[in-house]
């Protein structure tokens, strides 16, 4: 492979406590050198002065819909949207059709990813067969086939004893259990956050306790078993406090947050736009405050998109009948920089930690770093560029986003996988 030299960028890599202007030389798909005034043997040179150069960003919570709903998204289109958003690796959730609950589906996803994806794709396997919450899936066989975690995402595992067994079974494989925390009895078929706004809109509300109770149960089970519980798309003050307390007690509990849960509140549902319907739902201003506090104080481990494409005909149904979820791969970096960095809440180092270093560690993969001999996966970011998201230009096959036309500050302008440019924005280089 030809070499690639990235010159004069501000290199930020929390895995090495690195934050300085430097050059990066990639040879044969791997990081060869980081230093000043490096020479390129005979390859491509990128001038990155004024830009941020980071380890490739990683999104551990993405829905690719393949197999089964290729009308909504495919492995190829999802990976293309990821590359536009600056992600070099994504983890795909198991709620496909058929569900990824056995090694044959896992192998299919990996083979199709190798053939058609332009980013790394790591499958997440189901905790239970069919994600039905009744019987454990073939966890060991799926791990051997290549899953990096297990989850019944979209549904909480209601049976506490079954969840305990799943945790115990996960221990020798050292994989996280990624839990959609929702007590279905407490959420009671709600379609948005329970509160004054749901009352005004005449929509059935979903209690915050539905998330809090399940998070508390799973954290207690993790304490009992020693397993790694990862709370997916955390959205409430109560769940944030539970994770914070668990970390202080030494329980192996981690969590993730989505940009839409700090960029929007349940007030966004006021015009019945189904693009504001998601699960867990948009919450209150107080919940947003708690999420921002958790990001600032280190309680939040990862920022993810929960990219959930849906057919437009289904999203055009009435609010209480439409499916939950939005696409988010292309807007994540812009929303994060706008709401977290430019607001002064956190540093760029902290953002890279939550979007690259920590996700790599959580799925136990040797990425998310720029150490010498590591994979030449790199994201180049312009933190100052102002732009508006144009949904008509998305690489995703779906269009369900509430952020169309939203003005943002900062975006990924280059995505490099193994030393190969897979996305380049405009005339930056």
N, C-alpha and C positions, 0 to 999 in steps of 0.2 A: 504494500500500500504506500501511496505517496505520503509525505509528511505534511503536517499542518502546523503553522506557527501563528499563535494569537499574541499580538504585541500590544503592550502599553495599557492593558485593561486593569481595572481594580479587581484583583483576584481575592475572592472571599471564600474560604473553606474552613468551616468550624471544626472539621475533623482533624485539622492541623493547627488550629488557632491562627489561621493565616488571613491577613487582611492588609494587602499592600499592592501597589502598582507593580506589575511584573509581566513577563512574557511566559507563555506556556507552549512547549513543543510537544506535539503528538507524533509518534512514529509507530507504524504497524498497529494502529488502532489503540495504542496505550499512551498514557502520559509518560514522556521521556525525561523532560526537564522543566523546572520552574525557576526562573531567574531573571536577570536583566541583560539586555542587549544580546539575546540569543540569536543564533544564526540558523536559518532554514537550509537543510541540505539541498533540496531541489523541489520544494513543494509549494503549496498554497500559503499565502501570508494574509492574515486578517488584521487590520488596524483597528484596535478596540479602545483607543484613547477616549476617555470620558464615559466609557461603558463599564458595566459590572460583569465580571466573568465568574461563574459559580459552577460547582459540580452539577451535573444534569438534575433537573427537578424531578421529583417522584410523587405520583398521586396514587395512594394506596386504596382509593375507593372510587371505582369507575364501573359503570354498567355498559357493556358492549353489545348486549342483546343477541349475540351469535354464540351458539346456534338457536334458531327458532323465530326470532323477530328481526330478520335482516332488513325489513322495511323501515325499522326505526334506527338501526345502527349496525355496522359490521366491524369486525376486527380491523379491517383496513381503514374505514372512514373514521373510526374512533381514534386510531393511532395517529391519523393525519391531523385531526382536531387537537390531539394532545401535543403534537410537535409544534403546531401553530401557537399553542399556549405556552411553549417552553419546556414541556415535559419530555424527558427521554425514557421514562419508565412509568407504566401504569399497572395497577392490579385490578383485575376484572372480577366482579362479584358473581356468585354462582346461580343467581335466579334467572337462568336462561331456560330454554325449552328444547330438550330436557334439561333439568337441573344438573349442575355439575356436582353430582353426589357419588361419582364412581370414576375409576381411572380412565375409562374409555372416553368420557367427555373431556376430562382434563387433557388427555393426549391429543384429542381433536383440536382443542383451543391452542395448544402449544404448536402443533404442526401448522395450523392455519396462520398463527402469528409469525412463525419462522418464514412462511411463504409470502405473506402479504403485509405484515405490520412494518412501519418505519420507526417504531420505538420498541423497547423491551415490553413484553406483556407477561405478567406473572398471574396465574390463576389463583383465585381463592376457592376452596372447596366448601361444600355444604356441611353443616354440623349434623343434620338429620336427613334421612332419605326423603327426597322430594321437598326438602325444607318444610315438611309437614309437622315436625316437632314430636314425632311418635317413636322413632327408632334411629339409633346412631347410623350415620353413613359409613362408608368404607374409608375411614379416615387414614389409616396406615397405608393403604394401597394408593390413595390419592396423593399422600405425601411422597411416596416413592415415585409416583408419576410426575410430580412437579408442583403441587400446590404449596403456597408459602404461608397459608393461614386457613382458618375455617370460620364460616359465618352462615347464618340463615338470614342474611340481610334482607330487609323488607318485612321480616317477621321476627319477633322475639321468641326465644325458646321458653315457652310458658311452663313446661314441666321442670321444676327445680331439681329433682333427682336426676333427670336425664342430663341436665346441664352439668351437674356435678360429675357424672360419669364421663361426659365429654371432656371436662377439664382434666380429670385423672388420666384419661386416655391420651390427651395431648402432651403430657409431661415428657415422655421419652423422645418425642419428636421436636420439642422445643419450638412450638409454633404458637402464635397468638390466637385466642378465640375472640373474634371481632363481633361484638354483640349489638344488635339493633334493640335498644332498650325501650320496650313498649309493653306494658301490661295491658293486654287486649280488653280485659274486663273494665279497667279504669279509663282507657281511651274511648271505649264504648262507641266505636264507629264514628268518632268525631272527624270533621273535615278541616278544621283549623283550630288554632289555640283557643282554649276556653277562657273567656273573659268578657270585658265590656264590648269589645269589637265584634265578637261572635254573636253576642246578644243583639247588638244594633243591626247586624246583617241578617239575623235570623238563620244562622248556620249552626249546625251541631258542633259543640266545642269538644276539644280533646284536652283533658286535664294534664298539667305539668307533672302531676304525681304519677301518671302512667310511665313516664321516663324515670323519675326519681326512684320509685319503688323497685323497678327492675334493675337499675344500676346498683342500688343498695344490696339487693339479693346477690347479684353476681360478684360484687366486690367481696362480700362475706364468703361466698363459695371459693373465690380465688385465695382468700386468706386461709381457708380450711385446707385447700388442695395444694397450694403453692403454684398454681397455674398462672399463666399470663392472660389477664382479661383486658381487652382493649374496647373502650366504649366508643362506638361509632357515632358520627355526626351529633355530638353532644350539643344540646340546645337550651338547657335550663340552669338557673342558678343552683337549684338543689343538687343536680347531678355534678356540677362543677365542684361544689363544696365536698361532695362525697369522694370524688377523685383526689382532690387536694388532701383530704384527711387520710385517705388510703396510702398515698405516697409518703406522708409523714410517718405512718405506722410501718412502712417498709413492705407493704403489700405490692405485688407485681401488677399494678394497674396503670394503664395509659389511656389516653383519649385523643380524639381528633375533633376539629371544628371546621365547618364549611363557611366560605365567604358570605353566602346569602343569609346565614344566621347572625352575622354582625352588620351586614349592609342594609338589611330590611327588617322591619318589625311587622307584627300582624296587622298594623294599620294599612299595609300595602294591599291587603285583600279587599279593601273597601269598594272597589269597582267590580268585584267578582271575576277578576282576571284569573283564569285557571293556571296561568304561569306563575302565580304566587301560591299555588297549592302544592305542598310538599310534605314529606313525612321523615322526621318529625316536622311539625308545622313551624312557620315563622312565629316567634314569641314576642314578649313584651320588651319595652325599653329597659326594664330592670334586668331581664335575662341577658340582653345585649351587653349591658354594663358588666355583668358577671363574666360573660365570655371574654370581654376585653381585659378584664382583670386577670383572668386565667391565662390569657396569652402573654400578658406583661410579666406575670410573676413566675412563669415557667411551668404552670400546671398543665397547659395544653402541649402535647407532644408533636402533633402533626396538623397541618392544614390540608384539607382534601376538598374535592369538588362534589362528590356524590353525583357525578355526571349521570343523569338519568333521562335518556332520550325517549320521546313518545311520539306516536303517530299523530299528526295534526288533527285528524278527524276525531280522535279520542279526546284530545285536549280541548276540542271545541264543544264538548258536552257541558251540561250544567255543572256548576262548581261542585256540588255534592256527588256527582257521578263521574267526573273526570279523574284520571289517574294522577297520582302525586309525583312530583319530581320535575327538575329542570336540567338543561344542559349547562355545563360550567367550565369545560376545559380551556376555552379560549378567553374567558373573562377573569379567571382566577388571579393571575399575576397582577393585572390592572386593579382589581378590587382590593387585593392585599396591600399593594403599594399605596393606593389612594387612602384607604381607611386605617391602615396600621403604621406605615412608614411616614408618609407625608403629614399625618396627624401628629407625629412625634411620639407615638405610643411605644414603638420598638425600633431596634436597630436593624440594619440589613443583615448583620450576622445572625440575629435571632430569627429572621424570616427564612434565611437559607437553612438554618438548623431545622426549622419546622417543615420545610418543603423539600429537603434533600437528605441531610445527615440523619435525622431521627427516623424518617420513613425507611431508609436503607437498613438501619439497625433493627427496626421493628420486624421486618420481613427476613432478616438474617441474610442479606445479599451484599456482596463486596462491591457496592456502587455507592453513590452519594459522597464521593471523595475525589480529590485531585492528587492523592499521593502518587509518587513515582511508581510506575508499573500497574496502576489502576486503569480501568477502562477509560478511554478518551471520550467520555460522555460529558458534555458541557452545555450550559445555557448562558447566553449573552443577553443582558438586560439593559435597556435604557430607562433609567428611573425618572427622567424629566420629560419625556415626550408626552404631549397631550393628544388624546385621540378619543373617538367615539365608537363604541361597538356597533358594527353593522351586521345584524343577524342574517341579512341576505347573502353575506359572503362567507358564512360559516362552512367549515369542512365537514361538520357533522351532517348526518342524513336527516336530523330532526331540527325543529326551529323553536322549541319550547323554552324560551328565556324571557325573564322580566326585565333584562338589562339592555334590550335593543335601544340604541340611541343614547345610552348612558355615557356621559363624559368621564374619562378616567385619566389618571396621570401615572405613566409608567407601563411598560410592557416588555415581553420577551421579543428580541429582534433577531435572534439566531439560536438554532437548536442543532447540536452536533452529537452524533451517535457513533462511537468507535472511530472518531477522527473524520467522519463523513458528515458534511452539512446536509441535514434532512429538511431544514426550514430556514429561509432567509427572508427577512422583511425589508422590502424597499432597497434603498441604496446605501445601507449602512456599511456594507463591505462586499 
